[in-house]
Amino acid sequence: MSQKFFVASCVFTEEYPALSKKVQAYVRERFNLPIIRCCVDKYKVAEFENRMPENFRDEWRAIKHFEKFPAGSTMVSICHNCSAIFEERHPEIFRESIWELILSDKNFPYKNFGGEKISVQDCWRSKENFAEQEAVREILRRMNFEVVELEENHARTKFCGYSLYQPQPPRNPKLAPKRFLHDAKNLFREHTPEQKKFFMQEHCARIPTEKVAAYCHYCVRGLKLGGAKVFHLAELLFEEGGQN
Protein backbone atom coordinates (compact mmCIF):
# COMPACT_ATOMS: atom_id res chain seq x y z
CA MET A 1 0.00 0.00 0.00
CA SER A 2 1.37 3.42 -0.99
CA GLN A 3 1.99 6.10 1.57
CA LYS A 4 -0.83 8.60 1.95
CA PHE A 5 -0.67 12.17 3.17
CA PHE A 6 -3.33 14.82 3.76
CA VAL A 7 -3.23 18.37 2.36
CA ALA A 8 -5.17 20.46 4.88
CA SER A 9 -5.60 23.40 2.45
CA CYS A 10 -4.72 26.95 3.41
CA VAL A 11 -7.95 28.39 1.99
CA PHE A 12 -10.28 25.76 3.47
CA THR A 13 -8.60 26.13 6.86
CA GLU A 14 -8.80 29.92 6.76
CA GLU A 15 -12.53 29.62 6.05
CA TYR A 16 -13.25 26.81 8.53
CA PRO A 17 -10.44 26.74 11.12
CA ALA A 18 -12.30 24.75 13.80
CA LEU A 19 -13.69 22.32 11.24
CA SER A 20 -10.30 21.89 9.59
CA LYS A 21 -8.83 21.09 13.00
CA LYS A 22 -11.43 18.30 13.44
CA VAL A 23 -10.74 16.85 9.99
CA GLN A 24 -6.99 16.92 10.64
CA ALA A 25 -7.46 15.17 13.98
CA TYR A 26 -9.56 12.50 12.26
CA VAL A 27 -7.06 11.66 9.51
CA ARG A 28 -4.20 11.71 12.01
CA GLU A 29 -5.87 9.54 14.66
CA ARG A 30 -7.81 7.15 12.40
CA PHE A 31 -5.32 6.71 9.54
CA ASN A 32 -2.05 8.08 10.99
CA LEU A 33 -1.56 10.30 7.94
CA PRO A 34 1.14 12.96 7.81
CA ILE A 35 -0.35 16.40 7.16
CA ILE A 36 0.94 19.32 5.13
CA ARG A 37 -0.70 22.70 4.81
CA CYS A 38 -0.34 23.61 1.16
CA CYS A 39 -0.19 22.19 -2.37
CA VAL A 40 2.62 24.59 -3.41
CA ASP A 41 5.98 24.94 -1.68
CA LYS A 42 6.62 28.36 -0.09
CA TYR A 43 3.26 29.82 -1.27
CA LYS A 44 2.18 32.77 0.91
CA VAL A 45 3.31 30.98 4.06
CA ALA A 46 3.33 33.96 6.44
CA GLU A 47 0.27 35.54 4.82
CA PHE A 48 -1.93 32.51 5.49
CA GLU A 49 -0.48 32.09 8.98
CA ASN A 50 -1.51 35.64 9.81
CA ARG A 51 -5.00 35.09 8.41
CA MET A 52 -5.72 32.30 10.87
CA PRO A 53 -7.55 33.08 14.14
CA GLU A 54 -5.06 33.99 16.83
CA ASN A 55 -5.97 30.98 18.99
CA PHE A 56 -5.20 28.63 16.08
CA ARG A 57 -2.15 30.36 14.59
CA ASP A 58 0.55 28.52 16.54
CA GLU A 59 -1.09 25.17 15.85
CA TRP A 60 -1.20 25.96 12.13
CA ARG A 61 2.45 27.05 12.14
CA ALA A 62 3.40 23.71 13.72
CA ILE A 63 2.11 21.82 10.66
CA LYS A 64 4.73 21.37 7.95
CA HIS A 65 3.94 23.73 5.08
CA PHE A 66 4.95 21.38 2.26
CA GLU A 67 6.86 18.19 1.69
CA LYS A 68 7.97 16.28 -1.40
CA PHE A 69 6.54 12.81 -1.03
CA PRO A 70 7.91 9.93 -3.13
CA ALA A 71 6.42 8.84 -6.44
CA GLY A 72 3.53 6.46 -5.94
CA SER A 73 2.32 8.26 -2.80
CA THR A 74 -1.31 9.35 -2.55
CA MET A 75 -2.36 12.87 -1.66
CA VAL A 76 -5.70 13.05 0.13
CA SER A 77 -7.41 16.38 -0.56
CA ILE A 78 -10.29 18.42 0.76
CA CYS A 79 -9.69 21.21 -1.75
CA HIS A 80 -10.25 20.93 -5.50
CA ASN A 81 -7.61 23.56 -6.19
CA CYS A 82 -5.02 21.45 -4.39
CA SER A 83 -6.12 18.36 -6.27
CA ALA A 84 -6.02 20.09 -9.67
CA ILE A 85 -2.54 21.47 -9.03
CA PHE A 86 -1.22 18.08 -7.90
CA GLU A 87 -2.80 16.40 -10.93
CA GLU A 88 -0.80 18.54 -13.35
CA ARG A 89 2.29 19.45 -11.33
CA HIS A 90 2.86 16.06 -9.66
CA PRO A 91 1.50 13.34 -11.97
CA GLU A 92 3.68 10.80 -10.13
CA ILE A 93 1.45 11.25 -7.04
CA PHE A 94 -1.96 9.55 -6.89
CA ARG A 95 -4.99 11.56 -5.72
CA GLU A 96 -7.87 10.64 -3.43
CA SER A 97 -10.57 12.84 -1.94
CA ILE A 98 -11.18 12.96 1.79
CA TRP A 99 -14.67 11.59 1.05
CA GLU A 100 -13.25 8.42 -0.50
CA LEU A 101 -10.97 8.02 2.52
CA ILE A 102 -13.92 8.37 4.90
CA LEU A 103 -15.89 5.75 2.96
CA SER A 104 -13.05 3.30 3.57
CA ASP A 105 -13.57 3.70 7.34
CA LYS A 106 -16.02 0.97 8.32
CA ASN A 107 -16.45 2.48 11.79
CA PHE A 108 -17.22 6.07 10.85
CA PRO A 109 -20.08 7.38 13.06
CA TYR A 110 -22.53 8.72 10.46
CA LYS A 111 -25.38 10.90 11.71
CA ASN A 112 -28.97 10.15 10.78
CA PHE A 113 -30.88 12.90 9.00
CA GLY A 114 -34.12 10.94 8.82
CA GLY A 115 -34.65 10.79 5.07
CA GLU A 116 -34.48 14.56 4.43
CA LYS A 117 -34.08 15.59 0.82
CA ILE A 118 -30.85 17.36 -0.08
CA SER A 119 -29.47 18.49 -3.43
CA VAL A 120 -25.82 17.91 -4.33
CA GLN A 121 -23.73 20.66 -5.86
CA ASP A 122 -20.85 19.37 -7.98
CA CYS A 123 -17.86 21.60 -8.65
CA TRP A 124 -16.33 22.74 -11.94
CA ARG A 125 -12.82 22.40 -10.52
CA SER A 126 -13.37 18.65 -10.10
CA LYS A 127 -16.08 17.99 -12.66
CA GLU A 128 -14.53 14.82 -14.14
CA ASN A 129 -13.74 13.20 -10.78
CA PHE A 130 -16.51 10.60 -10.80
CA ALA A 131 -15.00 8.62 -7.91
CA GLU A 132 -15.20 11.68 -5.65
CA GLN A 133 -18.70 12.55 -6.82
CA GLU A 134 -19.96 9.04 -6.10
CA ALA A 135 -18.28 9.01 -2.69
CA VAL A 136 -20.07 12.26 -1.80
CA ARG A 137 -23.44 10.78 -2.72
CA GLU A 138 -22.78 7.55 -0.87
CA ILE A 139 -21.81 9.47 2.27
CA LEU A 140 -25.05 11.45 2.09
CA ARG A 141 -27.03 8.23 1.68
CA ARG A 142 -25.25 6.76 4.72
CA MET A 143 -26.38 9.81 6.67
CA ASN A 144 -29.91 8.92 5.60
CA PHE A 145 -30.42 11.80 3.18
CA GLU A 146 -32.50 11.40 0.05
CA VAL A 147 -30.08 12.68 -2.59
CA VAL A 148 -31.55 14.96 -5.28
CA GLU A 149 -29.59 15.65 -8.46
CA LEU A 150 -29.28 19.05 -10.11
CA GLU A 151 -29.78 19.25 -13.86
CA GLU A 152 -26.14 20.27 -14.36
CA ASN A 153 -24.37 17.60 -12.34
CA HIS A 154 -21.20 15.50 -12.59
CA ALA A 155 -19.18 16.50 -15.68
CA ARG A 156 -21.96 18.87 -16.80
CA THR A 157 -21.49 21.24 -13.88
CA LYS A 158 -20.39 24.80 -14.65
CA PHE A 159 -20.48 25.98 -11.06
CA CYS A 160 -17.83 27.01 -8.58
CA GLY A 161 -19.59 29.80 -6.77
CA TYR A 162 -18.64 33.32 -7.77
CA SER A 163 -14.95 32.32 -7.97
CA LEU A 164 -15.38 31.95 -11.75
CA TYR A 165 -16.67 35.52 -12.01
CA GLN A 166 -13.47 37.20 -10.82
CA PRO A 167 -9.75 36.99 -11.68
CA GLN A 168 -8.01 33.91 -10.36
CA PRO A 169 -4.64 33.85 -8.55
CA PRO A 170 -1.87 34.14 -11.19
CA ARG A 171 -0.23 30.94 -9.92
CA ASN A 172 -3.15 28.70 -10.93
CA PRO A 173 -2.87 28.86 -14.75
CA LYS A 174 0.90 28.50 -14.42
CA LEU A 175 0.71 25.42 -12.20
CA ALA A 176 -2.35 23.77 -13.77
CA PRO A 177 -2.75 25.21 -17.27
CA LYS A 178 -5.09 22.48 -18.52
CA ARG A 179 -7.66 23.20 -15.82
CA PHE A 180 -7.21 26.89 -15.23
CA LEU A 181 -6.20 28.14 -18.69
CA HIS A 182 -7.21 25.81 -21.54
CA ASP A 183 -10.45 24.58 -19.92
CA ALA A 184 -11.33 27.99 -18.49
CA LYS A 185 -12.31 29.96 -21.59
CA ASN A 186 -14.59 32.89 -20.76
CA LEU A 187 -14.13 32.22 -17.03
CA PHE A 188 -12.29 34.14 -14.30
CA ARG A 189 -13.31 37.55 -15.64
CA GLU A 190 -14.04 40.51 -13.41
CA HIS A 191 -17.70 41.10 -12.49
CA THR A 192 -19.29 43.59 -10.14
CA PRO A 193 -20.58 42.48 -6.72
CA GLU A 194 -24.10 43.03 -8.02
CA GLN A 195 -23.50 40.77 -11.02
CA LYS A 196 -22.03 38.04 -8.84
CA LYS A 197 -25.02 38.13 -6.51
CA PHE A 198 -27.44 38.04 -9.45
CA PHE A 199 -25.73 34.99 -10.99
CA MET A 200 -25.69 33.18 -7.65
CA GLN A 201 -29.36 33.95 -6.97
CA GLU A 202 -30.23 32.79 -10.47
CA HIS A 203 -28.40 29.52 -9.85
CA CYS A 204 -29.92 28.95 -6.41
CA ALA A 205 -33.43 29.52 -7.77
CA ARG A 206 -32.98 26.32 -9.79
CA ILE A 207 -32.15 24.17 -6.73
CA PRO A 208 -35.25 22.04 -6.09
CA THR A 209 -34.76 21.35 -2.35
CA GLU A 210 -34.56 23.48 0.76
CA LYS A 211 -31.07 22.18 1.60
CA VAL A 212 -28.03 21.72 -0.61
CA ALA A 213 -24.73 19.99 0.15
CA ALA A 214 -21.47 21.11 -1.44
CA TYR A 215 -17.95 19.81 -1.03
CA CYS A 216 -16.00 22.85 -2.21
CA HIS A 217 -15.49 25.99 -0.12
CA TYR A 218 -15.80 28.20 -3.22
CA CYS A 219 -19.13 26.57 -4.11
CA VAL A 220 -20.37 27.11 -0.54
CA ARG A 221 -19.46 30.81 -0.68
CA GLY A 222 -21.45 31.25 -3.88
CA LEU A 223 -24.47 29.31 -2.70
CA LYS A 224 -24.57 31.38 0.49
CA LEU A 225 -24.43 34.58 -1.55
CA GLY A 226 -27.33 33.27 -3.63
CA GLY A 227 -29.43 32.65 -0.53
CA ALA A 228 -29.31 28.84 -0.42
CA LYS A 229 -29.37 26.85 2.80
CA VAL A 230 -26.04 25.21 2.10
CA PHE A 231 -23.83 22.87 4.11
CA HIS A 232 -20.25 21.92 3.40
CA LEU A 233 -20.13 18.13 3.49
CA ALA A 234 -17.42 18.29 6.16
CA GLU A 235 -19.82 20.26 8.37
CA LEU A 236 -22.45 17.53 8.07
CA LEU A 237 -19.86 14.90 9.00
CA PHE A 238 -17.86 16.61 11.75
CA GLU A 239 -19.95 19.43 13.23
CA GLU A 240 -22.88 19.19 15.64
CA GLY A 241 -26.28 18.71 14.04
CA GLY A 242 -28.49 15.86 12.91
CA GLN A 243 -29.42 12.83 14.95
CA ASN A 244 -26.90 10.23 16.03
Contacts in CASP RR format, 6 or more apart in sequence:
PFRMAT RR
TARGET T0000
AUTHOR 0000-0000-0000
METHOD contacts of the structure
MODEL  1
MSQKFFVASCVFTEEYPALSKKVQAYVRERFNLPIIRCCVDKYKVAEFEN
RMPENFRDEWRAIKHFEKFPAGSTMVSICHNCSAIFEERHPEIFRESIWE
LILSDKNFPYKNFGGEKISVQDCWRSKENFAEQEAVREILRRMNFEVVEL
EENHARTKFCGYSLYQPQPPRNPKLAPKRFLHDAKNLFREHTPEQKKFFM
QEHCARIPTEKVAAYCHYCVRGLKLGGAKVFHLAELLFEEGGQN
2 72 0 8 1.000
2 73 0 8 1.000
2 74 0 8 1.000
2 94 0 8 1.000
3 69 0 8 1.000
3 70 0 8 1.000
3 72 0 8 1.000
3 73 0 8 1.000
3 74 0 8 1.000
4 31 0 8 1.000
4 33 0 8 1.000
4 73 0 8 1.000
4 74 0 8 1.000
4 75 0 8 1.000
4 76 0 8 1.000
4 96 0 8 1.000
4 101 0 8 1.000
5 33 0 8 1.000
5 34 0 8 1.000
5 35 0 8 1.000
5 36 0 8 1.000
5 67 0 8 1.000
5 69 0 8 1.000
5 73 0 8 1.000
5 74 0 8 1.000
5 75 0 8 1.000
5 76 0 8 1.000
6 24 0 8 1.000
6 27 0 8 1.000
6 33 0 8 1.000
6 34 0 8 1.000
6 35 0 8 1.000
6 36 0 8 1.000
6 75 0 8 1.000
6 76 0 8 1.000
6 77 0 8 1.000
6 78 0 8 1.000
6 98 0 8 1.000
7 35 0 8 1.000
7 36 0 8 1.000
7 37 0 8 1.000
7 38 0 8 1.000
7 39 0 8 1.000
7 75 0 8 1.000
7 76 0 8 1.000
7 77 0 8 1.000
7 78 0 8 1.000
7 79 0 8 1.000
7 82 0 8 1.000
7 86 0 8 1.000
8 20 0 8 1.000
8 23 0 8 1.000
8 24 0 8 1.000
8 35 0 8 1.000
8 36 0 8 1.000
8 37 0 8 1.000
8 63 0 8 1.000
8 78 0 8 1.000
9 20 0 8 1.000
9 37 0 8 1.000
9 38 0 8 1.000
9 39 0 8 1.000
9 77 0 8 1.000
9 78 0 8 1.000
9 79 0 8 1.000
9 81 0 8 1.000
9 82 0 8 1.000
10 37 0 8 1.000
10 38 0 8 1.000
10 43 0 8 1.000
10 44 0 8 1.000
10 48 0 8 1.000
11 79 0 8 1.000
11 81 0 8 1.000
11 217 0 8 1.000
12 20 0 8 1.000
12 78 0 8 1.000
12 79 0 8 1.000
12 217 0 8 1.000
13 20 0 8 1.000
13 37 0 8 1.000
13 48 0 8 1.000
13 52 0 8 1.000
13 60 0 8 1.000
14 48 0 8 1.000
14 51 0 8 1.000
14 52 0 8 1.000
15 217 0 8 1.000
15 221 0 8 1.000
16 217 0 8 1.000
16 232 0 8 1.000
16 234 0 8 1.000
16 235 0 8 1.000
17 52 0 8 1.000
17 53 0 8 1.000
17 56 0 8 1.000
17 60 0 8 1.000
18 56 0 8 1.000
19 232 0 8 1.000
19 234 0 8 1.000
19 235 0 8 1.000
19 238 0 8 1.000
19 239 0 8 1.000
21 56 0 8 1.000
21 59 0 8 1.000
22 238 0 8 1.000
22 239 0 8 1.000
23 78 0 8 1.000
23 98 0 8 1.000
23 234 0 8 1.000
23 238 0 8 1.000
24 35 0 8 1.000
24 63 0 8 1.000
26 238 0 8 1.000
27 33 0 8 1.000
27 35 0 8 1.000
27 76 0 8 1.000
27 98 0 8 1.000
27 101 0 8 1.000
28 35 0 8 1.000
30 105 0 8 1.000
31 101 0 8 1.000
31 105 0 8 1.000
33 76 0 8 1.000
34 64 0 8 1.000
34 67 0 8 1.000
35 63 0 8 1.000
35 64 0 8 1.000
36 63 0 8 1.000
36 64 0 8 1.000
36 65 0 8 1.000
36 66 0 8 1.000
36 67 0 8 1.000
37 48 0 8 1.000
37 60 0 8 1.000
37 63 0 8 1.000
37 64 0 8 1.000
37 65 0 8 1.000
37 66 0 8 1.000
38 45 0 8 1.000
38 48 0 8 1.000
38 65 0 8 1.000
38 66 0 8 1.000
38 82 0 8 1.000
39 66 0 8 1.000
39 77 0 8 1.000
39 79 0 8 1.000
39 81 0 8 1.000
39 82 0 8 1.000
39 85 0 8 1.000
39 86 0 8 1.000
40 66 0 8 1.000
40 85 0 8 1.000
40 171 0 8 1.000
40 175 0 8 1.000
41 65 0 8 1.000
41 66 0 8 1.000
41 68 0 8 1.000
42 65 0 8 1.000
42 66 0 8 1.000
43 171 0 8 1.000
45 65 0 8 1.000
48 60 0 8 1.000
49 57 0 8 1.000
49 60 0 8 1.000
49 61 0 8 1.000
50 57 0 8 1.000
52 60 0 8 1.000
69 75 0 8 1.000
69 93 0 8 1.000
71 92 0 8 1.000
71 93 0 8 1.000
72 92 0 8 1.000
72 93 0 8 1.000
72 94 0 8 1.000
73 93 0 8 1.000
73 94 0 8 1.000
74 93 0 8 1.000
74 94 0 8 1.000
74 95 0 8 1.000
74 96 0 8 1.000
75 82 0 8 1.000
75 83 0 8 1.000
75 86 0 8 1.000
75 90 0 8 1.000
75 93 0 8 1.000
75 94 0 8 1.000
75 95 0 8 1.000
75 96 0 8 1.000
76 96 0 8 1.000
76 97 0 8 1.000
76 98 0 8 1.000
76 101 0 8 1.000
77 83 0 8 1.000
77 86 0 8 1.000
77 95 0 8 1.000
77 96 0 8 1.000
77 97 0 8 1.000
77 98 0 8 1.000
78 97 0 8 1.000
78 98 0 8 1.000
78 234 0 8 1.000
79 216 0 8 1.000
79 217 0 8 1.000
80 123 0 8 1.000
80 125 0 8 1.000
80 126 0 8 1.000
80 160 0 8 1.000
80 216 0 8 1.000
80 218 0 8 1.000
81 125 0 8 1.000
81 172 0 8 1.000
83 95 0 8 1.000
83 97 0 8 1.000
83 125 0 8 1.000
83 126 0 8 1.000
83 129 0 8 1.000
84 125 0 8 1.000
84 126 0 8 1.000
84 176 0 8 1.000
84 179 0 8 1.000
84 180 0 8 1.000
85 172 0 8 1.000
85 175 0 8 1.000
85 176 0 8 1.000
86 93 0 8 1.000
86 95 0 8 1.000
87 95 0 8 1.000
87 176 0 8 1.000
87 179 0 8 1.000
88 175 0 8 1.000
88 176 0 8 1.000
88 177 0 8 1.000
88 178 0 8 1.000
88 179 0 8 1.000
89 175 0 8 1.000
89 176 0 8 1.000
97 129 0 8 1.000
97 131 0 8 1.000
97 132 0 8 1.000
97 135 0 8 1.000
97 215 0 8 1.000
98 234 0 8 1.000
99 132 0 8 1.000
99 135 0 8 1.000
99 136 0 8 1.000
99 139 0 8 1.000
99 215 0 8 1.000
99 233 0 8 1.000
100 131 0 8 1.000
100 132 0 8 1.000
100 135 0 8 1.000
102 108 0 8 1.000
102 135 0 8 1.000
102 139 0 8 1.000
102 237 0 8 1.000
103 135 0 8 1.000
103 138 0 8 1.000
103 139 0 8 1.000
109 244 0 8 1.000
110 139 0 8 1.000
110 142 0 8 1.000
110 143 0 8 1.000
110 144 0 8 1.000
110 237 0 8 1.000
111 143 0 8 1.000
111 236 0 8 1.000
111 237 0 8 1.000
111 241 0 8 1.000
111 242 0 8 1.000
111 243 0 8 1.000
111 244 0 8 1.000
112 143 0 8 1.000
112 144 0 8 1.000
112 242 0 8 1.000
112 243 0 8 1.000
112 244 0 8 1.000
113 143 0 8 1.000
113 144 0 8 1.000
113 145 0 8 1.000
113 236 0 8 1.000
113 242 0 8 1.000
113 243 0 8 1.000
114 144 0 8 1.000
114 145 0 8 1.000
114 243 0 8 1.000
115 144 0 8 1.000
115 145 0 8 1.000
115 146 0 8 1.000
116 144 0 8 1.000
116 145 0 8 1.000
116 146 0 8 1.000
116 211 0 8 1.000
117 145 0 8 1.000
117 146 0 8 1.000
117 148 0 8 1.000
117 209 0 8 1.000
117 210 0 8 1.000
117 211 0 8 1.000
118 140 0 8 1.000
118 145 0 8 1.000
118 146 0 8 1.000
118 147 0 8 1.000
118 148 0 8 1.000
118 209 0 8 1.000
118 211 0 8 1.000
118 212 0 8 1.000
118 213 0 8 1.000
119 148 0 8 1.000
119 149 0 8 1.000
119 150 0 8 1.000
119 207 0 8 1.000
119 208 0 8 1.000
119 209 0 8 1.000
119 211 0 8 1.000
119 212 0 8 1.000
119 213 0 8 1.000
120 136 0 8 1.000
120 137 0 8 1.000
120 140 0 8 1.000
120 147 0 8 1.000
120 148 0 8 1.000
120 149 0 8 1.000
120 150 0 8 1.000
120 153 0 8 1.000
120 212 0 8 1.000
120 213 0 8 1.000
120 214 0 8 1.000
121 150 0 8 1.000
121 157 0 8 1.000
121 159 0 8 1.000
121 207 0 8 1.000
121 212 0 8 1.000
121 213 0 8 1.000
121 214 0 8 1.000
121 215 0 8 1.000
121 216 0 8 1.000
121 219 0 8 1.000
121 223 0 8 1.000
121 230 0 8 1.000
122 133 0 8 1.000
122 150 0 8 1.000
122 152 0 8 1.000
122 153 0 8 1.000
122 154 0 8 1.000
122 157 0 8 1.000
122 159 0 8 1.000
123 157 0 8 1.000
123 159 0 8 1.000
123 160 0 8 1.000
123 214 0 8 1.000
123 215 0 8 1.000
123 216 0 8 1.000
123 218 0 8 1.000
123 219 0 8 1.000
124 157 0 8 1.000
124 158 0 8 1.000
124 159 0 8 1.000
124 160 0 8 1.000
124 164 0 8 1.000
125 160 0 8 1.000
125 179 0 8 1.000
125 216 0 8 1.000
125 218 0 8 1.000
126 132 0 8 1.000
126 133 0 8 1.000
126 216 0 8 1.000
127 154 0 8 1.000
127 155 0 8 1.000
127 156 0 8 1.000
127 157 0 8 1.000
128 155 0 8 1.000
130 154 0 8 1.000
130 155 0 8 1.000
132 215 0 8 1.000
133 153 0 8 1.000
133 154 0 8 1.000
136 213 0 8 1.000
136 215 0 8 1.000
136 233 0 8 1.000
137 147 0 8 1.000
139 233 0 8 1.000
139 237 0 8 1.000
140 147 0 8 1.000
140 213 0 8 1.000
140 233 0 8 1.000
140 236 0 8 1.000
141 147 0 8 1.000
143 236 0 8 1.000
143 237 0 8 1.000
145 213 0 8 1.000
148 208 0 8 1.000
148 209 0 8 1.000
150 157 0 8 1.000
150 206 0 8 1.000
150 207 0 8 1.000
150 208 0 8 1.000
151 206 0 8 1.000
152 158 0 8 1.000
152 159 0 8 1.000
158 164 0 8 1.000
159 203 0 8 1.000
159 219 0 8 1.000
160 216 0 8 1.000
160 218 0 8 1.000
160 219 0 8 1.000
161 200 0 8 1.000
161 203 0 8 1.000
161 218 0 8 1.000
161 219 0 8 1.000
161 221 0 8 1.000
161 222 0 8 1.000
161 223 0 8 1.000
161 225 0 8 1.000
162 191 0 8 1.000
162 196 0 8 1.000
162 199 0 8 1.000
162 200 0 8 1.000
162 221 0 8 1.000
162 222 0 8 1.000
162 225 0 8 1.000
163 218 0 8 1.000
163 221 0 8 1.000
163 222 0 8 1.000
164 184 0 8 1.000
164 187 0 8 1.000
164 188 0 8 1.000
165 189 0 8 1.000
165 190 0 8 1.000
165 191 0 8 1.000
165 195 0 8 1.000
165 196 0 8 1.000
165 199 0 8 1.000
166 188 0 8 1.000
166 189 0 8 1.000
166 190 0 8 1.000
166 191 0 8 1.000
166 196 0 8 1.000
167 188 0 8 1.000
167 189 0 8 1.000
167 190 0 8 1.000
168 180 0 8 1.000
168 184 0 8 1.000
168 188 0 8 1.000
172 179 0 8 1.000
172 180 0 8 1.000
173 180 0 8 1.000
173 181 0 8 1.000
173 184 0 8 1.000
180 188 0 8 1.000
191 199 0 8 1.000
196 225 0 8 1.000
197 225 0 8 1.000
197 226 0 8 1.000
200 222 0 8 1.000
200 223 0 8 1.000
200 225 0 8 1.000
200 226 0 8 1.000
200 227 0 8 1.000
201 225 0 8 1.000
201 226 0 8 1.000
201 227 0 8 1.000
203 223 0 8 1.000
203 226 0 8 1.000
204 223 0 8 1.000
204 226 0 8 1.000
204 227 0 8 1.000
204 228 0 8 1.000
207 228 0 8 1.000
210 229 0 8 1.000
211 229 0 8 1.000
211 230 0 8 1.000
211 231 0 8 1.000
212 223 0 8 1.000
212 228 0 8 1.000
212 229 0 8 1.000
212 230 0 8 1.000
212 231 0 8 1.000
213 230 0 8 1.000
213 231 0 8 1.000
213 232 0 8 1.000
213 233 0 8 1.000
213 236 0 8 1.000
214 220 0 8 1.000
214 223 0 8 1.000
214 230 0 8 1.000
214 231 0 8 1.000
214 232 0 8 1.000
214 233 0 8 1.000
215 232 0 8 1.000
215 233 0 8 1.000
215 234 0 8 1.000
217 232 0 8 1.000
220 230 0 8 1.000
220 231 0 8 1.000
220 232 0 8 1.000
223 230 0 8 1.000
224 230 0 8 1.000
END
